[in-house]
Amino acid sequence: MASKKGNRIVIKLKSSESGHTYTTQKNRKNDSSRIELRRYDPILRRHVMYKETK
């Protein structure tokens, strides 16, 4: 049996100010564009913008 391709995919979020990355999931049906989140950067020890990368 072939498995169905799901709506949720694993994405990488890269910091806009350092090289740190997070991995998370997003629903490709609800969020078709690239997402940007404000997350904690442990290298800089403060919150910065993280952008989705390929």
C-alpha positions as CSV (number, residue, x, y, z in Angstrom):
1,M,0.0,0.0,0.0
2,A,1.2,3.5,-0.8
3,S,1.1,6.0,2.1
4,K,-0.8,9.2,1.7
5,K,1.3,12.4,1.7
6,G,0.3,14.4,4.8
7,N,-0.4,18.1,5.2
8,R,2.2,18.5,7.9
9,I,5.9,19.0,6.9
10,V,9.1,19.5,8.8
11,I,10.7,22.9,8.3
12,K,13.8,24.6,9.5
13,L,13.7,28.1,11.1
14,K,17.0,30.0,10.8
15,S,17.9,33.0,13.0
16,S,18.2,36.3,11.2
17,E,21.1,37.4,13.4
18,S,23.2,34.2,14.0
19,G,23.5,30.7,12.7
20,H,21.2,29.0,15.1
21,T,18.3,26.9,13.8
22,Y,15.1,25.4,15.1
23,T,13.1,22.6,13.5
24,T,9.4,22.5,13.7
25,Q,6.3,21.4,11.7
26,K,3.8,23.4,9.8
27,N,0.6,22.6,8.0
28,R,1.1,23.2,4.3
29,K,-2.6,23.7,3.7
30,N,-3.0,26.5,6.3
31,D,0.4,28.2,5.9
32,S,1.4,28.0,2.3
33,S,3.8,30.9,2.4
34,R,7.1,31.0,4.4
35,I,6.6,31.7,8.1
36,E,8.5,34.1,10.4
37,L,8.4,33.6,14.2
38,R,10.0,35.5,17.0
39,R,12.0,32.9,19.0
40,Y,14.7,32.8,21.7
41,D,18.3,32.6,20.3
42,P,20.5,30.9,22.9
43,I,23.7,32.2,21.2
44,L,22.7,35.8,21.5
45,R,20.6,35.2,24.6
46,R,17.6,37.2,23.4
47,H,14.6,36.9,21.2
48,V,15.1,37.5,17.4
49,M,13.2,36.8,14.2
50,Y,13.5,33.3,12.8
51,K,12.6,32.7,9.1
52,E,11.7,29.5,7.3
53,T,14.5,28.1,5.1
54,K,14.5,25.2,2.7
